Amino acid sequence: MRRYGVRAARHPAVVALVTWVVATPVAMLLPALADRSPFSPRGAMLPIAAGGLLLAAGLALATVRIDRWLGPSRTEPLTGVAAGLLAAWVALALRNSLHGTPFGFAGLTGDEGRMSAMVTRYSATAVPSDGIVAGVPTEYPPLFPWAAGRAAALLGADAWRVLGDAQILTVSGAVLVTFLLWTRLVPAPAALAIAAVALVAFGDPRKAHEVVALAVFIPWAAATFGRPPRGRPHWLPAGILGGLVVATYLGFVLWGAAGILVLAWLTWRTSGDRRRYLTYLAKVVAVAAVTAAWYLVPYGWTLVSEGGQMVSDMFPAPAITGDPFPFLVATPLGVLQTIGLLGLVWYRRTMWWAMPLLWLAAGAYLYRVLGAARYILTGHTGLFYHTARMITVLLAIAGVLTVVQAAPGLLRRIAARDTLPSGVAATALAALIGWSAFTYWDAWTPPAGGTAAVSGTRRYATLAHTEPRPGGTLPRYAPDEPAVRWFPVEPVRRAVTSVLGRDAAPRTLSYDERLFAYLPWPGYIAVDRTAASSTSHWDDRHAALAALAAVSDPNTFARAAGRTRYGRIDVFVLRAGPNAWTWRDIRFRPAQFAAAHFTVRSLPGGTVVAIRRTP
């Protein structure tokens, strides 16, 4: 028993987890201790300096060929240490980029404002709900914002302040999870290389929940539906992992569904016990369904009983016309992906991993083709363009596995010897990690010096520092550009609570969704039609709102505002104009908000608040 415990403690997955738990708090605190602007060269270089020291130590170990005196069985834990440190370093790099701002990447712009609204909603309730239209079952997978919101409630912190750290820890954890899951399928050094490369292929902290969902989905699908050499995982943990992926980001399951079906069919055909395999799959699916039921059941029941209006996939995203062949781009990652694609075809009959990855990629491309055709016919995308994220990571992983399989033989032929030269593999792995880390740091660190022309992913790091706080003040290191307009959340809150009371949670119509990113007030309708949940019936709500705006008599208007088809409206937060107060394309007249029924306050930034006092 003692020998088993020692062996388990030395397993690279266990070592990686322990290293990450110990090192990550230090990584999260280090930027605050250094206390330098991430826009300054000295501040921006902090993660590179720390990572450089770690990489130098790794190269030194590779140079002396540490396995000569430790033995191969004792060097595997060092791979676990490297994986844990890499994941912790990611936390350092991202935390350093956000030093001085309470916001997450991209601030509250677009999807990040809506994600913050979901986190804020879940800080007030544990029931899955739309982030803006409270009481409507969520269409968007809720696990990530739910966990962040409940953490904010537990810590007694403002939910919008928690999102940045939640993004950081989730991406860092995704690197660790990638290593942990792949160590069961491939040798530990290959798993470490996969974790490093996958980070570069898709490590967007704005989409941290997608990053971790994909980190789990690919090895889970390959191990569960394929034929891994060490056997499939037990149906219970496999089902739980599948359900967690669904509750975190459903897209990858939909995009990979066709590939999974083909893979399962091929595996069933060659299975020695077909009934046992089908029973295993049935148990996995059942457990996954139960695990995700808290999200899927309310959502599905609402669609069946009330119907839905799918409008969130009608946004004309630039990525719709994006390049569907990332492996043809002349970059190191593109070269690796090209190698991966060739390897999937070459090794499809000889290596167990080639068939699962090949069919997952083929399934994603099939979804993309069908989605593009549907978009041309109906205007609905089904978000087919997001398959690029999955394809990019799949081919990068395939590239690593192809190199691991083919390189030793090629090197032996070149060197004309039976064994590899001392330290070659370890040095190559260290170089890969160094390239991955530097590439990721370069992509997600604010630009040093001027920021007027900042673009690409660096813009999202910059926006985290230019988003005004609720009271209008800017973060500590905010640059002059890009300027972000202040929405007067704090004045709105003071105006409403002065009339309705400190604990008021009024149903609110707001022209700016950032109100819901800060305050857990139930909204009447989302502002952005193409980001609204289908369960909220955006078009119908919009029609009801237009009908309300057409009511001219103030007394009738006040009564109608209290009983629209989709419930009452307690507070109107509108753009003030000379002759009308507007919400998007709907115009209200100041005369409709009579003093007998409404308290009206004019606020900074051309904002007017009308608070309905009558029941």
Residue pairs with C-beta under 8 A, 6 or more apart in sequence:
8 14
9 15
10 74
10 76
10 77
11 76
11 77
11 80
11 183
12 76
12 77
12 79
12 80
12 83
12 179
12 183
12 188
12 191
13 80
13 179
13 180
13 183
13 184
14 80
15 77
15 80
15 81
15 84
16 79
16 80
16 81
16 83
16 84
16 87
16 176
16 179
16 180
16 183
17 84
17 176
17 180
18 84
19 80
19 81
19 83
19 84
19 85
19 88
20 83
20 84
20 87
20 88
20 172
20 173
20 176
22 84
23 84
23 85
23 88
24 87
24 88
24 91
24 169
24 172
26 88
27 88
27 89
27 91
27 92
27 95
27 172
28 91
28 92
28 95
28 165
28 168
30 46
30 50
30 92
30 95
30 96
31 38
31 46
31 92
31 95
31 96
31 99
32 99
34 43
34 46
35 99
36 42
36 43
36 46
36 99
37 43
37 99
37 100
37 476
37 477
38 44
38 96
38 97
38 98
38 99
38 100
38 445
38 446
38 461
38 465
38 477
39 446
39 447
39 448
39 449
39 451
39 465
39 477
39 479
40 448
41 448
41 449
43 96
43 99
44 96
44 445
44 446
44 448
46 92
46 96
47 89
47 92
47 93
47 96
47 441
47 445
48 438
48 441
50 89
50 92
51 89
51 92
51 93
51 434
51 437
51 438
51 441
54 85
54 89
55 430
55 433
55 434
55 437
58 82
58 426
58 430
58 433
59 427
59 430
61 78
61 426
62 423
62 426
62 427
62 430
63 423
63 427
64 423
65 422
65 423
66 75
66 78
67 74
67 75
76 188
79 188
79 189
79 191
79 192
80 179
80 188
82 192
82 433
83 175
83 176
83 179
83 188
83 191
83 192
83 195
84 176
86 175
86 192
86 195
86 196
86 433
86 437
87 172
87 173
87 175
87 176
87 179
87 195
88 172
89 437
90 171
90 172
90 175
90 199
90 203
90 440
91 168
91 169
91 171
91 172
93 437
93 440
93 441
93 444
93 445
94 105
94 167
94 168
94 171
94 172
94 205
94 444
95 165
95 168
96 445
97 105
97 444
97 445
97 446
97 461
97 464
98 104
98 105
98 164
98 168
98 461
98 464
99 477
100 465
100 475
100 476
100 477
101 164
101 464
101 465
101 467
101 475
101 476
101 477
101 478
102 160
102 161
102 164
102 469
102 475
103 160
103 163
103 164
103 464
103 465
103 467
103 475
104 112
104 115
104 116
104 163
104 164
104 166
104 167
104 205
104 206
104 464
105 112
105 164
105 167
105 205
105 206
105 444
105 460
105 461
105 463
105 464
106 112
106 206
106 460
106 463
106 464
107 113
107 463
107 464
107 465
107 466
107 467
107 484
108 116
108 160
108 467
108 514
108 517
109 463
109 467
109 484
110 531
111 206
111 531
112 163
112 206
113 513
113 514
113 517
114 131
114 132
114 513
114 517
114 526
114 528
114 531
115 131
115 145
115 163
116 159
116 160
116 163
116 517
116 518
117 131
117 132
117 513
117 516
117 517
118 131
118 138
118 140
118 142
118 145
118 146
118 149
119 145
119 148
119 149
119 152
119 159
119 160
119 162
119 163
119 166
120 131
120 149
120 159
120 160
120 516
120 517
120 518
120 519
120 520
121 129
121 130
121 131
121 132
121 134
121 145
121 149
121 516
121 520
122 129
122 142
122 145
122 146
122 148
122 149
122 150
122 153
122 159
123 149
123 150
123 152
123 153
123 159
123 520
124 149
124 153
124 505
124 520
125 134
125 520
126 146
126 150
128 137
128 138
128 142
128 146
128 294
128 295
128 298
128 299
129 135
129 136
129 137
129 138
130 136
130 137
130 138
130 139
130 533
130 535
130 536
131 138
131 140
131 145
131 516
132 513
132 516
132 523
132 525
132 526
132 536
133 522
133 523
133 524
133 525
133 526
133 532
133 533
133 536
133 541
134 507
134 522
134 523
135 522
136 302
136 533
136 535
136 536
137 298
137 299
137 301
137 302
137 535
138 295
138 298
138 299
138 533
138 535
139 299
139 308
139 312
139 533
139 534
139 535
140 533
141 209
141 246
141 247
141 248
141 249
141 250
141 295
142 247
142 295
143 209
143 244
143 247
143 248
143 295
144 166
144 170
144 208
144 209
144 212
144 248
145 209
147 166
148 159
148 162
148 163
148 166
149 159
149 162
151 162
151 166
152 158
152 159
152 161
152 162
153 159
155 162
158 518
159 520
160 517
160 518
164 464
166 208
167 205
167 206
167 208
168 205
168 208
170 208
170 209
170 211
170 212
171 199
171 203
171 205
171 208
171 211
171 212
173 212
174 199
174 203
174 208
174 211
174 212
174 214
174 215
175 195
175 196
175 198
175 199
175 203
175 215
176 195
177 212
177 215
177 216
178 191
178 194
178 195
178 198
178 215
178 219
179 191
179 192
179 194
179 195
181 215
181 216
181 219
181 220
181 223
182 190
182 191
182 194
182 195
182 219
183 191
184 219
184 223
184 228
184 230
184 233
185 191
185 219
185 222
185 223
185 228
185 230
185 353
186 194
186 353
186 401
186 404
187 404
189 404
189 425
189 426
189 429
190 400
190 401
190 404
192 429
192 433
193 400
193 404
193 429
193 432
193 433
194 397
194 400
194 401
196 432
196 433
196 436
196 437
197 333
197 336
197 396
197 397
197 399
197 400
197 432
197 436
198 214
198 215
198 393
198 396
198 397
199 436
199 440
200 333
200 396
200 436
200 439
200 440
201 333
201 337
201 392
201 393
201 396
202 210
202 211
202 214
202 389
202 392
202 393
203 211
203 440
203 444
204 210
204 211
204 457
205 211
205 444
205 460
206 460
209 248
209 249
210 248
210 249
210 251
210 252
210 389
212 248
213 245
213 248
213 249
213 252
214 249
214 252
214 389
214 390
214 393
216 241
216 244
216 245
216 248
217 245
217 252
217 253
217 256
218 357
218 360
218 393
218 394
218 397
220 238
220 241
220 242
220 245
221 256
221 259
221 260
221 263
221 356
221 360
222 228
222 353
222 356
222 357
222 360
223 232
223 233
223 238
224 232
224 233
224 238
224 242
224 281
224 284
225 260
225 263
225 264
225 267
225 281
225 356
226 263
226 267
226 352
226 353
226 355
226 356
227 267
227 270
227 352
228 352
228 353
229 352
232 238
232 280
233 241
235 280
235 283
235 284
235 287
236 283
236 287
238 284
238 287
239 283
239 284
239 285
239 286
239 287
239 288
239 290
239 291
240 287
240 288
240 291
242 253
242 284
242 285
242 287
242 288
242 291
243 287
243 288
243 289
243 290
243 291
243 292
244 291
244 292
245 252
245 253
246 253
246 288
246 291
246 292
246 295
246 296
247 291
247 292
247 294
247 295
251 383
251 386
252 390
254 367
255 363
255 364
255 367
255 386
255 387
255 390
256 360
256 363
256 364
256 390
257 363
257 367
258 362
258 363
258 366
258 367
259 359
259 360
259 361
259 362
259 363
259 364
259 366
260 359
260 360
260 363
261 363
262 359
262 362
262 363
263 355
263 356
263 359
263 360
264 281
266 355
266 359
267 277
268 274
268 277
268 278
271 277
289 296
299 535
302 308
302 535
303 534
303 535
306 535
306 537
307 537
308 534
308 535
308 537
309 534
309 536
309 537
309 538
309 539
309 540
310 380
310 534
311 529
311 530
311 532
311 534
311 538
311 539
312 530
312 531
312 532
312 533
312 534
313 380
313 381
313 382
313 383
313 530
314 379
314 380
314 381
314 529
314 530
315 381
315 530
315 531
317 381
317 385
319 385
319 386
319 388
320 375
320 381
320 385
322 385
322 388
323 329
324 365
324 368
324 388
324 391
326 333
326 334
326 337
326 388
326 391
326 392
326 395
327 334
327 337
327 338
327 340
327 341
327 395
328 334
328 338
332 435
333 392
333 396
336 395
336 396
336 399
336 400
336 403
337 392
337 395
337 396
337 398
337 399
338 395
338 399
339 398
339 399
339 402
339 403
340 357
340 394
340 395
340 396
340 397
340 398
340 399
340 400
340 401
340 402
341 361
341 395
341 398
342 402
343 354
343 398
343 399
343 401
343 402
343 405
343 406
344 354
344 357
344 358
344 361
344 395
344 398
344 402
345 354
345 358
346 354
346 402
347 353
347 354
347 402
347 405
348 354
348 355
348 358
351 401
351 405
353 398
353 401
354 398
354 401
357 394
357 397
357 398
357 401
358 398
360 390
360 394
361 391
361 394
361 395
361 398
364 387
364 390
364 391
364 394
365 387
365 391
367 382
367 384
367 387
368 384
368 385
368 387
370 384
371 381
371 382
371 383
371 384
371 385
371 387
372 384
374 380
374 381
374 382
374 384
375 381
375 382
375 384
408 420
411 420
411 421
411 424
412 418
412 419
412 420
415 421
443 456
443 457
443 458
444 457
444 458
444 460
444 461
445 458
445 461
446 454
446 458
446 461
446 462
446 465
446 479
447 454
447 458
447 462
451 462
451 479
451 480
451 481
451 482
452 480
452 481
454 462
454 481
454 482
459 482
462 479
462 482
463 482
463 484
464 475
465 474
465 475
465 477
465 478
465 479
466 474
466 475
466 478
466 479
466 481
466 482
466 483
466 484
467 475
467 484
468 474
468 484
468 486
468 487
469 475
470 489
470 490
470 493
470 518
471 490
472 486
472 488
472 490
472 604
485 605
486 604
486 605
487 512
487 514
487 515
487 605
487 607
488 603
488 604
488 605
488 607
489 514
489 515
489 518
489 519
491 603
491 604
491 607
492 515
492 573
492 603
492 607
492 609
493 518
493 519
495 599
495 601
495 603
495 609
495 611
496 504
496 506
496 571
496 609
496 611
497 504
499 599
499 611
499 613
500 506
500 570
500 611
505 520
505 521
505 522
506 521
506 522
506 570
506 571
506 611
507 521
507 522
507 523
507 524
507 567
507 568
507 569
507 570
507 571
508 515
508 516
508 521
508 522
508 523
508 524
508 569
508 570
508 571
508 572
508 573
509 523
509 524
509 525
509 545
509 569
509 571
509 572
509 573
509 574
509 583
510 516
510 523
510 527
510 571
510 573
510 583
511 527
511 573
511 574
511 575
511 582
511 583
511 584
511 607
512 527
512 573
513 523
513 526
513 527
513 528
515 521
515 523
515 573
516 523
521 571
524 541
524 545
524 564
524 566
524 567
524 569
525 532
525 536
525 538
525 541
525 542
525 545
525 566
526 532
526 533
526 536
526 538
527 583
527 584
529 538
529 539
529 542
532 538
537 566
540 565
540 566
541 566
542 586
544 564
544 565
544 566
545 564
545 583
545 586
546 586
548 557
548 560
548 561
548 564
548 569
549 586
549 587
549 588
549 592
551 557
551 560
551 592
552 589
552 592
554 591
554 592
554 593
554 594
554 596
554 597
555 594
555 596
555 597
557 592
557 593
557 594
558 594
558 596
558 597
558 598
558 612
558 614
559 614
561 568
561 569
561 572
561 612
562 568
562 569
562 612
562 614
562 615
568 612
569 612
570 611
570 612
571 609
571 610
571 611
571 612
572 581
572 583
572 588
572 593
572 609
572 610
572 612
573 607
573 608
573 609
574 581
574 582
574 583
574 588
574 607
574 608
574 609
574 610
575 581
575 582
575 583
575 606
575 607
575 608
576 602
576 606
576 607
576 608
577 606
579 589
580 587
580 588
580 589
580 590
581 587
581 588
581 589
581 590
581 593
581 608
581 610
582 588
590 600
593 600
593 610
596 614
597 612
597 613
597 614
598 610
598 611
598 612
598 613
599 610
599 611
599 613
600 608
600 609
600 610
600 611
601 608
601 609
601 611
602 608
603 609
